[in-house]
Amino acid sequence: MSIRRKRAEGLDVGGNWLTTYSDLVTNLLCFFVMLFSMSVIDAQKFEAIAKSLRSSLVNNTSMNGNLLHQNMGKRILTVNFVNPDDTGKKIVDNERYIETAESIILDDKERIREEKYAQVKKQIEKDFSELGIPDDLVDVIEQDNYLLVRLNSQILFKSGSAEILEEGKNTLNVLGESLKALDNNIIVEGHTDTVPIKTPMFPTNWELSTKRATNVVLYLVNELGIDPARLTASGCGEHKPIADNSTAEGRSKNRRIEFMIMK
């Protein structure tokens, strides 16, 4: 074999790396072109694609909307659309929170609950009026976290006693119908004035107020069928007055039973 032929063959073998190198450079060029094309988004085309996707998903009757309902998001991270002139000015903010379908459902539940409480409040006030109970002996007050129904103790009990009067039972029967219309928890609180009591059954006002609240709860459970898991009996004695205990009128207002219907 001639020396010239050997040199030619050697040159051919040594030049094969150029082919691989050129392929690598071409691939890198395509890769960076692809990255550049992805970094700039046409806002109009992007919105058109998004609308098309939404339309196809909503109109897909085989899904019946279940897929969208089960995959509701918490927030949306919006895309940073850049102007074609590469000024870098943002058309859309980077992050924007939106009201999701879940929050809408919660708002509807909140509205329905408030409407129901308003109806119960009106019904209780109407029932007390039809029973002929004087306005100064009852109060129905709506608070932020609960609906408060306040009954003067003389409607339900004799002085110094925790046995419910027959007239008091009639009042509880009417009130119980409204309470059964709700499924919320109810706290029944007994309150007294500051006049001391010392009897074999009730050594202090603590015992008297607690027993009164307990008897009311037992009546609601045993006679009206209200779920006992919803009810709590609490005795406060004379320690949560709403009026001045130095006057007879104030002491009368402080002797009371309160129903806190929790929201």
Stockholm file with secondary structure:
# STOCKHOLM 1.0

chainA/1-263         MSIRRKRAEGLDVGGNWLTTYSDLVTNLLCFFVMLFSMSVIDAQKFEAIAKSLRSSLVNNTSMNGNLLHQNMGKRILTVNFVNPDDTGKKIVDNERYIETAESIILDDKERIREEKYAQVKKQIEKDFSELGIPDDLVDVIEQDNYLLVRLNSQILFKSGSAEILEEGKNTLNVLGESLKALDNNIIVEGHTDTVPIKTPMFPTNWELSTKRATNVVLYLVNELGIDPARLTASGCGEHKPIADNSTAEGRSKNRRIEFMIMK
#=GR chainA/1-263 SS CCHHHHHHHHHHHHTTHHHHHHHHHHHHHHHHHHHHHHHSCCHHHHHHHHHHHHHHHHTCTTTTTHHHHHTCCSCBCCCCCBCTTCCCCBSSCSCBCCCCHHHHHHHHHHHHHHHHHHHHHHHHHHHHHHHTCCGGGEEEEECSSEEEEEEEHHHHCCTTCCSCCHHHHHHHHHHHHHHHTCCSCEEEEEECCSSCCCCSSCSSHHHHHHHHHHHHHHHHHHTTCCCGGGEEEEECTTSSCSSCTTSHHHHHHHSEEEEEEEC
#=GC SS_cons         CCHHHHHHHHHHHHTTHHHHHHHHHHHHHHHHHHHHHHHSCCHHHHHHHHHHHHHHHHTCTTTTTHHHHHTCCSCBCCCCCBCTTCCCCBSSCSCBCCCCHHHHHHHHHHHHHHHHHHHHHHHHHHHHHHHTCCGGGEEEEECSSEEEEEEEHHHHCCTTCCSCCHHHHHHHHHHHHHHHTCCSCEEEEEECCSSCCCCSSCSSHHHHHHHHHHHHHHHHHHTTCCCGGGEEEEECTTSSCSSCTTSHHHHHHHSEEEEEEEC
//
